[in-house]
Amino acid sequence: MRIPLASLLVSAFAISCLGQSPQAPADSLPSLQHIDVANVDSSIGPCVNFHQYVCARVFAANPIPPDQIAWGSGSILQEWNRAVLRRILEKNEAPSSSRTPAEQKIGDFYATCTTQASSKVNDLPAIRPLLARIRDMRDKHEIPVVLAAIHSSFGRAWEGSENQTNVALFGFGPQPDYNDVSQVVAGVDQGGLGMPSRDFYLSDDAQMKAQRDKYQTLLNTFFKMEGSSNPAAAATVLRLETVMARAQMDNITRRDPNKTNNRYTPAQLHELTPAFDWDSYFHALGAPSVPLYEVSAPDFFHAIDNLLINEDLATWKIYLRAHLLLSAAASLGNEWRDAYFDYSRALTGQQQQPPDWRRCTSATDAYLGEALGRVYVDQVFPPDSKARAKKMVHDIEAAMSRDIDAVTWMQPATKHEAQLKLAAVMDKIGYPDKWIDYSSLTITRSSYPENVERATGFELKRQLAFIGKPLDRSQWDMTPPTVNAYEDPQTNTINFPAGILQPPFFDPTRDDVINYGAAGAIIGHELTHDFDDQGRKFDIKGNLRDWWTPEDAKEYETRGACIATEYTGSVPGVPGVQQNGKLTQGEDTADNGGLYLALAALTQDLKQQGKSLNDKDDHGLTNLQRFFIAFGSTWCDQVRPEAARTEVLTDPHSLPVLRVNNVVSNMPDFEKAFGCKAGQPMVHATQCRVW
């Protein structure tokens, strides 16, 4: 949630953890899942399909619940985390003089969310003033001020993602200077779309065309619910957004930070889009003046300028009204959520909406994450867990250092720079050292959308305060209960929230073999991102600087191309689409490198204990086999076909089957562990490796 542009580079582990199964009592916690290395399907050869060998029995026992998009290892942990948060929130939702200010805020926010759902109230009046501002516009010069009002109320314009498109017109927020990361400047990023990506507008695929029809149906429904009846309004929005989509930088090009590093002075920004009054927008938003703006996609903003000139005021009113409704719909009541769910089912395959308590728990985490997360951490992440996780991180960093020294394709000068960068990595484990101060945020029990609007404005103000200041590396982009992890090359940090440092990923009840196979692979994944095809372009400080010799850079790209080629093509179980390995190259590189590093660290760890990878357990499994089974078990995720298709088209992460099978197929140690032979599916003739 920190920045819209650097977030293009922040690489998350992206576990499928999209909620939990049917409702459980609020006062009970579901059982945490622990990896059982004996729970494999022996009818499937590990050298034939390792993902199915490890996961088939898990899949049979855990079908996707009807209210879920995907279901698997991360989902079950997410269920447990959400149950912990629910118990915290329901304890604090009742008015009480004994509540702390933070407990009052999280309790009342949650209470207004659940009360809105149970009362079935339509909270459209909450955005009537904004709708009136759009309706009463008399000139296109008013667009910047009205857009700022949308961004500061429900639009979350600062919130970047790997798919930063779905915000009204464009995204804006703090951005570390690419060339001098010690300073935070301002960034503007392409946006403007209501569907997941530009491909949904430009593809001639029959399913994409059908999705465009569904999108127009949704817009027409929203316009009728809002009280307007222009039958051409939805088509107008689609036409405008299609022009924006065509002008957007594609997601492959955006992976190169040199392409998004476009430095503009305020005067140059005005010259780029003279039809948009940036001064009015910044003033209305409360943004500070800065001498530099990072513009991710100049061609997009040139196209916006043409649209501002050539489209009439009535068209822009329709567009702004549509995006206000799209961004506010989740906060306006059940009727609005039902309409959006009908549209999104074709994207996700989800059969039912989640229960209200889960949705409201997720919303509280999204808007008040560190207030809620602080209580969560106190309950579920003790100091000994943090210490053990920290040791694993240090062990894997040591393995990376040895790997850098050992590679034969890097020259000493490049190795030296790589070692300096590795030594400068900041490890953030569990939770922030300094928590967000929510004391200036007012949360009441009167209205859920008003609470959302105030929380959005609070976070926007907090984000804008970073602009013009020195970079604070201690800031987190994920809340403590999040079941995920990420690396940020500009802050040179690897980040592991307490939410993922729980079973089955990090399990204090299991030995190091299991933990290095599960959590260790995640840690190695994030560390490898510091040296993937994006991360390697940033230096020890996080500046965008080429510190590679030309020969070493060429060698790296040859190895990276092997990964990209391997992952390009059809995806098992997802007919009709092709994965682009250039889109997923960074994540695939991290998956492969992460498991290598975890195994190297485990080998050293066992040696120090007087043990080896060949030692066997009570089931006759060697430590090496247990390590790989533990790794595969963390990816026992099933994804609905509709969601899988959307992911392949838009997500820089491969689907779970590839994140297991392609990785182990590149490892000679896996062949050794299970006695695989050349020609079997899990033995690739060309084994790709970068790190």
C-alpha positions, 0 to 999 in steps of 0.5 A: 500500500506504500507506492504505486510505481515501486510496487511494480517491482515489489515481488510477493510470494503470492500464495493462493489464500483467498479466504476460508470455508463455511462459517465456524463458531466465533469463539473457536479456532479451526485446526492448523494444518501440519505437513504430513510427509507420509500423506502422498499418493503412491499410485502416482510416481513422484518422477511422473507428476510430483505435484499430484504425487504430493497433493492428490490426497489433499485435493480429494479431502479438501474440495474448493468450498463454494464461496472460494476462488481457490483452496489449499495450504495457504487458504487453510492458514488464512482460515485460521488467521481470520478466525483469530482476527474475528475473535479479536474483533468480536471481543472489541465490537461491543462499546466499552470504556475499557477498550483502548483507542485502537480497540475502539477503532477496530471494533467499531469499524467491524461493527458498522460493516456487519451491521450494514450487512445484517440491516440490508441498508442501501448506503448510496446516500453516503456518496450522493455529495460526490455524485452531485459534484460530478453532476454539477461540473460545468467545465472540463477544467473541474475534472482534476478537483473532482478526480482528487475527491474520488481518489481521497474518498474511495479511490485509493489512488496511492495503492499500487499493485503488480496490475496497477490499472483499476483506479480512476484515470491514474494512480498517484503517490510517493515513489522512491527516486529511482536514481537516488533512492534515499529521497522520496519523490512523487509518482504517477502511474497509468490506470483508468480501467475497470476490468483486470487488465488491458487484454480484457479490452483488446483481445478478440478472444470469445471469452474476452468479448463475453467479459466485456458484455458482462462488464457493460451489464454491471455498469448499466446495473450500477447506473440504474441503482444510482438513479440514472437511465442513459442506455448508452452510458456503459458503452461510453465507459467501455469506449473510453477505457478501450482507448486508455487500455490501448495506450497503456504500457503492456505488462511485459514492458513494465517489468523493466524498471528502466522503461518506467523510470521517466523523470519529469520536472513539474514543468515537463509534467504540465507539458506532457498533459497540458489539458490536465491541471496538475496544480489543481489536482495536487492542491485538492489532494493535499500533495506537497510540491516536489521538484521531480515526478516519476511517470511510469508510462508517458505514452499513456498520459499523452493519450489521456491528454488527447481524450481530455481535449477531444471528449466532451464534458458529458462523456467525462461525467459518465466515466467519473460516475462509473469509477466512483460507483465501482470503487465505492460499491463494496462499501455501499451495501449487500445490493451493490456487492451482489451486483458486482459478484454476479459480474466477477463470477465469470472471472473467478468461478466463485459460486457463493459470496463469503460470509459477512464476518469474513468480509468484514474481518478482511476489510478491517485488516485492509483499512486498519491493518496495523491496529488489528495486527498488533493485537494479532501478533501478541497472541500468535507470534511469540519471540521464540518463533521470530528468533527461529525464523530469523535464524533461517533467514540468516542461514539462507542468506549465507547460502546465497553468499556461498552460491555467489562465490561458487558461480563460474559465470560471474567475474570478480567485480560483479561478485563483489557488488553482489556480495555487498548488496546481499550484505545490505539486505534488511530482514523484516520478520513478523511485524513493524518495529514502529507501528502506524499511529491511528490517533488522528483517525476518527471511527464511529458506529454511525456508518460503514461507508463513512468509516471507509471514506475516513480511513481512505483519507487518513491513509492517503494523507499518511502516504502523501506525507512521505513525499519529499522526505528521506526514504523510510526502509522500515515501512511495511507494505503488508499487514502482520496477519497477511499470508504472504511475503515480498521483496522490495529492491528499492528498499533492499528488504525482504519481508515476512509477515507473522501471518505466513510464519505459521503452520504449515509454512513455518511450524515450530512443532516440526524439524528443520527438514520440514521448515527449510522445505516449506518456509525456507523455500519462501525465504529463498524465493524472496532473497532471490528476487533481489537478484532476479531479472528486475532486482539485479538492476538495483544496487546495494542502496536500491538505486537503479544502476547497472553494476554488472559487467557486460559479459556477466549481464549477457550470461545472466540473460542467457540463463534467464531466457532459459527460465522464460522459455521453459514456462512459456506455453500451455498450462495444465488444466487451463485450456485456451490460453498460453502463459508468457514466460517473460511475464512470469520470469521473475517469479519463476526465477525466484521459485527455482533459486529459492528452493536451491538456497533452502536446500543448501542452507538445510545441508549446512544445518544438518551437517552442523547437527551431525546429520545428513540428507540421507538419514531416514525417518520412521516411514523410510523417507530420507531427509532429502525426500522429506524436504521436497515433499514439504516444499510440494505440500505448500503448493497443494492449491486448487484454483477454479478454471475461470480464476486460473485463466484470469491468473495466466493472463494477468498474474506474474506468478505461475500456477501451483502445478508449475511452481512445483513441477518445473522447479523440481524438474530443474534440480539434479538433487530431486532426481537423486532423491526419488531415483528419477531417470532421463526421459521421465516427465520430472527430468527436464532434458535442459535444466534451467538455473540462474541461482 
